[in-house]
Amino acid sequence: MATLWLTGAAVAVVAWFVATGAILWLDRRPVDTYPASVLAVTALSGIAFAVVLVTAEMPHGQAAFAGFLATLLLWGWHEMTFLMGLVTGPRRLPCPADARGWQRFRFATATLIHHEIALAATALVLFLVTWGQPNQVAPLTFLLLFVMRLSTKLNIFLGVPHMAHEMLPEHLAYLKTYFGTRRRSPLMPLSILATSALAAALVAAALRADPGSAGAATLVLLAVLTLVALAEHLFLMLPVRDSALWGWAMRQAR
């Protein structure tokens, strides 16, 4: 079981780190490189979707790792097209200075609603195509990423003390006007508590599972990914620049 945890932690953390860096690098390259990048990553995403379909029928741990990596590639396609400004929302203007409350929320939602709908639709498709199969790592991983990212976005909208503004490309600079003031979001304590509870539940379930099964590997990968999401939430509250982790990608792109 210790080997599974070490492997799961290494795969999840390294894949998250490399995938994030690759997305930031691609999105900061010249705009005329975007079509080639989208074409290449779309082709890879097609292969990833095929991997999800094939591995869903396999009940062993290796299949869960393959499905997990394929799902991260599918998620990366969505993040890349969002940051490139290709799939965002109908509103591409700064937030009006006098917008408050529900109006401000509607304006903010309109800046990225197409992206959110695409994510939700992909999660639904993954659940449909793997329904009843022994390896459920793909839909569960995508759903976890979706929920954790939604939590992060809501907290940023409400306001956090430390936000890595430099991770947004210049053509999405208008999104910064929808960020809350530099104070603690009232949702943040609940988000941290819920994420911590989920991580603890996943760890406990993984310890009870058969170490060689796809279920055990899935639970380990989800637990590690939840801990990564918890760290990302904490970065928003602490005076630590998590963007420094991917400075190499942003510098190389420029």
C-alpha positions, 0 to 999 in steps of 0.5 A: 500500500505504501508503494501505491501511495508514493506512486500516486503522490508522485504521478498526481503532483508531477502531472499537475505541475507539468500540465499547468506549466505547459498550459501557461507556456502555450497560452503566453506564446504569440497569438499566431501559434494558437491554431497549431497549439489547439490542433495539436492538443485537440488531437491528443485529447482525442487519444486521451478520450479513447484511453478513457474508454479502453481503461474504463473496462479494466479493474486494475491499478495501472488502468486507473493511472492511465485514465487519470493522466488521460483525464488531466489532458482533457482538462488541460484542453479546456484550460488552454482554450479558456486562457487563450480566450477561445472559450470564455463567455459572451462578455469580454469587458471590464466590470463597471465600477458601479456594479454591486451585488447580484449585478456584479455576479451576473457580469462576472458569470457572463465572462466565463459561462461558456467555459463552465458549460463546456466543463460540465458537459464534459463531466457528464459525457465522461460519466455516461461513457464509463457508467457501470464500468469498474474503473471510474477514475476519469469522471471522478477526477474531472468532477473533482477538478471542476468542483475545486476550480469552481470553489476557487473562482467563487472565492476569488470573486468574493475576495482573497488577500493574495491572488496571482494576477500575473498568471492571467495572459494580457488578453484576459486582463479584464477578468481582474476587474471582477476579482474581489477586494483583498480581504478574506472571502466569507466562503473560504473557511467553508471551502477549506473545511470541506476540502479537508474533510473530503481529503480525509474521507478519500484517504480513509477509503483508500486505506480500506480498498484492495491495493491492486484494484483500480478503485484503490488507485483512484481513491489515492489519486483523488486524495492527492489531487484534493490535497493539491486543491487544498494547497491552492486554496491556502495559497490564496490566503497566505503571502506566498506566490504560487505562480513562482512555481511556473515562472520557468514556463512564463519566462520561456514563453515570453 
